[in-house]
C-alpha cells in the first residue's frame, strides 16, 4: 500500500489479504509530530554489613511531547525485565 497526503508520498506499508468487512491494520510508522524519549538512569549500591549484597537499580522515565493540534490517544508499552537468577 502506498500512502499519499495530497500529492506528497508518505510511506509504503504491507497490506495483508483481508476478508470483506474485516478490520485492516496497517503500520504507517511513527508520527513525526509526537516525540518520545526513554531515559534510563542506572545506580548501584552495596547493602548488608556482613553478606555484602550489591543492589542494581534502574530508574526509567518515558517523556512524551505532542505537537498535534488535537488530543491523541496513545498506548505506551514498557517491557519489565525478569530473571530467575537469585543473585
C-alpha angles and dihedrals in degrees: 000000000000115000122208133183102207104310094337118102111226112173147331117234135181113252116198122213108270133188119250111278094013124127117265121213118197127179107225097172131242122332105244092212092062117073120197124184126185109203120189126190117192124203135177130194138171119241133183127047100233106011095049106210121187113219117206117196133183122199108200121193123182115199120195124190122182126197092180116129092233140029116292126204110223137176117205116195121196123187115228113213115232127190136187090207108114091204 
